[in-house]
C-alpha cells in the first residue's frame, strides 16, 4: 500500500480505530480461540521441520503440507496405539480383580471400612448402621449412572460429527497459514505493538521460551514421572496395566500436583490389604524418586527466561485449566509470563525515568 498523507489527529483516530478493530476481531473469533491456539502450538512444535524442508529446496506450500501430514502421523498413530493397549489392559485389570485372591482382599477391606464407619456413628450416637450391601449397591448405581452418561456423550459426539469435520477443515487452513506466513505474522505484531520493536521482541522471546518450557520441558518431565510411577506399580505387582498407568500418570504429572493423587492412594490400599512391601515401594518411591525428577530435569530443560515462581506456575496452570480446558496447561503459564514481563518492563522504565 502506498504511503498515505495523514495529520496527527488522523493518526490518533486511526490508532483508536485499529484498537477497536482488533477487539471486535478477537470477540468475533472467540469461539475458535482454542482451535487457533492449538494450531499455533502444533505449528510451533513442528516449525523446525518446516524450516528444514525449506532449506532442502521445498516450496512453502509443499513444505507446509508435508509438515501437516507429519503432525497427523506424530499424533494419531501413537494415540491410537495407546488407547487400544490401555483398553485391553483395563479389561485385563477388571478380569483380574474378579479372581478370588483380589476379591478376598477387597471384601476384607470393605468389611473393615464398614465396621470403622459404624463404630464412628455409634460413638456419635447416630441411629444408623451401614452395611456392605448398601455400599456395593451405591457403587453399582454410580457405575450405571456413569455408564449411561458416557454412552450419552458418545452418542452426542457421533451426532456432532459434522461439527468436528468443519473444525478439522478450519484447523488445517489455520495451521498451514501459520506455517507459511509466520514471518509476516511476526512483522505485523512488531508493527502493531505501540511499545516498540525492542519490547515486542522481548515479549516474543518470553512467549517462545515459556512455550518451549511447557511443551518440551513440562511434557518430558511429566513423561519421566509417569514412567517412574508406572514402573513402581509394575514392581509392586500390577503387571498387566503398565501402559494404562503410564498414560494416566503422565497426564496427571502435567499438573503440578502430579500422579501422586493416584499412586499414593494405591500404595495405601496395598498397605491396608496386607501387601506391606509393595505399598512401601509405591509410596516411598514416589516421594523420594518421582518428586525429585522435577528438581533434576527442570533446570536443564526449562530456559531461564521462562522460569516463574512455583506459586505463580501452580496458579497459572490451574487457572488455565479452568478457563481453557486441557490446553490451559500451556496457555495459563504463557499468559502469566506475559503479565510478569509487562510488570518488569514497566518497573524498568519507571526506574530509568
N, C-alpha and C positions, 0 to 999 in steps of 0.2 A: 504494500500500500504506500502511495506517495506521501511525502511529508505534508501535514495539514497545518495551516496557519491558524492558531487559536490564541486567544487572550488568556491572561492569568485567571480571570474569573471563569472562563470557559473550561480551563484545565481543572479547576476545583470542582466545577459541576460535573465534568466528565469522570473525575475520580469518584465522586459520590455515586454517579450512575453505574460505574463499574462495580463498586462495592455492592450496590443493590442488586445488580445482575448476578453477581456471584452468590449472594444469599438466596435469591429466587431459584437459581440453578441448583444449589445444594438442596433446597426444600423440594424442588421438582423431582430430583433423583433420589430422595431419601429412601424410597422403597427398595432401591437397588444398591444401597450403600455397602452392605456386607458382601454382595456379589463383586462389586468393584474392588473392595479391599482384598477379597480372596484372590481375584485375578492379579492384583498388584503384588501380593505375596508370592504367588506362583511365578510371575514374571521376574521378580527379584531373585528367587531361588535359582531359576534356570537361565538368568541373563548371561552368566559366563559361557554357557553352551552356545547361546545365540551369538555372542561376540566372537567365539571361536569359529563358528560356521562362517561368519562374515569375513574373518581373516583368511579362511580357506577358499575364498572366492565365490561363496554363495550370494545370491541376490537377497535383499532384505525379506521379500515375501517368501522365498523358498526357505531361508534360514528360520523364519518365524514359524512356518508350517512344520518343519522338521522338529523344532523345539516343542511345538504344541503336541505332536504325536508322542514325543519322548515323555512329556509330562503325563500323558494318559497311561503309558506303559509303566512309568515310575510309581503311579498312584494306584491304578486299577488292579494290576496283576498282584502286587503284594497284599493289598487289602482283601481281594477276593480269596486268596490262599489262606490268609489269617482267619477270615470269617469262617470258611469251611472247616479248617482244622479246629478252631475254637468250638464250633457247634458240635463236632464229633467228640471233642474232649468233654464238653458239658454233658452230653448224653452218656458218655462213659462214667462220668462222676455220679450222675443220677443213678445209674445202674449199680455202681459200687456201693453207694450209700444204702441200697436195698439189701446188701449182704448182712448176714447175721451179726458179724463182728461189729460193724459200724452201727447197726440197728440197736444192739445191746447198749453200746456206749451212749447213743442219742437218747434211748429210753431212760438210762440211769441219770443222765444229765437233766432231762425233762422232769423226772421224779424229784431230783434234788432241788431244782428250781421251784417247783410247785410247793414242796414242803417248806422251803425258805419263805416263800410269799405267804403261805398260810400261817406260819409262826409269827411273821411280822404283823399280819392282820389281827391275829388273836391278841398280840401284845398291845395293839392299838384299840382293842375292844370293837373291832369292825365285824358285824354279824354276816360274814360272807366267807365261803370256802371255795377255793379254786381247785379245779380238777384237771387232770391231764387231758380228758376228753374236751373240756372247754377250750384249752389251748390249741389242741390239734384241729378242732372244728373251726376255730378262729383263723388259724393259719390256712386251712383248706379254703375257707371263704375268701380270704385275702388273695390267695393264689388264683382262684377262679375269677375274681374281680380284675386282677392284673392281666390274666389271660384274655378276658373279654376286652379290656382296654387296649391291649396290644393288638388284638385282631381288628378292633375298630380303627386303630391308627394305620394298620397295614392296608385295610380297605380304603381308608381315606387317601393314603399315599398312592394307591393304584388309580383311584378316581382322579387324582390331580396329576396324572402322567403328562398331560398336555402342557400344564403349567411348568413342570420340570423341563420338558422339551424346549419350551420357549426360553426359559432361563439359561439352559445349556447353550442355545444359539447365541444369546446375548453375551454369555461368558466367553465364548470362542472369539467373537468380534472384539470384545474389550481386551482380552489377553493379547491377541495379535496386534492390536493398535498400540498397546503399551510397549510391546517389544520393538515394533518398527519405529514408533515416534517418540522413544524415550528421550532423545536429545532435545527435541522440540519442547517436550513437556518440562524438562529442566530449565530451558531458556525462558519459557513462559512464566515459570514460577519465579525465576530471578527478576523478570521484568515487572511482574505484578506485585512483588513484595515491596512495600513502601520503606522498609527498613534498610534497603540497600543490598548490593551483591554479596558483600563480605558476610553479613549476618545471615543472608539466605543460604550461603554455603555452609555456615555453621549449623543451621537447622538441618540441612540435608545430611551433613556429616553425623550429627547426633541421631537423626532418624535412621540412617543406614546402619550405624553402629548398634542401635537398640534392636533393629530388625534382625541383624546378624546374630545378636546375643540371644534373642528369643527363639529364632528359627534353628540356628546351628547349635549354640551353647545349651539352651534350655532343653531342647529335644534330645541332644546327645546325653546330657546329664540324666534326664528322665529315663532314657532307654537303659543307661548303665544301672540306675537304681532299680528299675523294674526287673531287669535281668538278674540282679543280685537277689532281690526278694523272691523271684520265681525259683532261683536255684536253691535258696534256703528252704522253700516249701517242698521242693523236689527231694532234698536231703532228708527232710522230716517225714517223707513217706508219700507225699501227694505226687506220684509219678505220672499219672495219666492226664494231668491238667497243666503241664508246664507252659505250653503255648498260650492257653487261655489266661493264665495268671500273668504271663509276660506281657500280653496285650493290655489287660486290665490295670496292672500295677504301673506300667509305663504311662498310660493315660492319666492315672491318678498322680503320678510323680511330676507331671507338668505343673500341677497346682502346688503351691509352696507347702501345704500340709503333707503331701506325699502319700505313698502307698501304705504308710503305717496304719491308716484308718481301716485297712483290710487285713494286713499281715499280722499286726499285734493282736487283734481280737481272735484270729485263727490260732495264734500261739497260746492265748489264754484258754480257749476252748480245749486245746490239746492238754494243757496242764490239768484242767478240771476233769478231763476224761481219763487221766492216768498216764498219758504219754508225756512224761516229765522231760526227758532229754530232747524230744522233738520240739516241745513248746519252748524250752530254753534256747535251742538253736535258732528258732524263728525270732523270738523277742530280742535276745542279746545280739544276734547277727544284724537285725535291723537297726538297733540302737548304736552299735559300735561301728558297723561297716557301712550300711546304707546311708545313714545320716552324714557320714564324713566324706562320701563321694562328692557331694556338692562342694565341700571346702577344698577338696583336692583339684577337681576339674574346673570349677568356675574361674579361678584366676588365669587359667591357661586358655579358656575358650571364650570368655566374655571380654570384649575390648574395654579399656579403661574409660573411654568416652561414654559407655553405656551402663556404667555401674551406678545403681541407685542405692539409697539406704534400704536395708532389708524391710523395714516397716513400710516404706513407700512402695517397694516392689510387691509386698503382700497385699496392700490396699489396692494398688492399681490392677493387679491380676483379678481379684475378686470383684472389684467394681467393673472391670472389663467383661467378666463373665456375666454379671448381672445385666449389663446394658447391651452387649453384643453377642452373647452366647459363647460357644467354644472359641471363636476367633478372638474373643476378648482377651484370651491369654496373651496374644500378641499385640492387639490394638491398645489395651489398657496401659501396659508399660511404655509404649511409644507415645501415647498422649501425655503420660506423666513426665517422660524425659523432655518433651517439648515445653511443658509447663515449667519444669525446673530450669531449662535453658533460658526461657524468657525472663524468669526472675534473675538469673545470673547475669544475663546481658544488661538488664535494667540496672542492677546494682553496680556493674562495671562502668556503665555510662554515668550513673549518678555520682560515683566516687570521683570520676575524672572532672566532672563539671561542678 
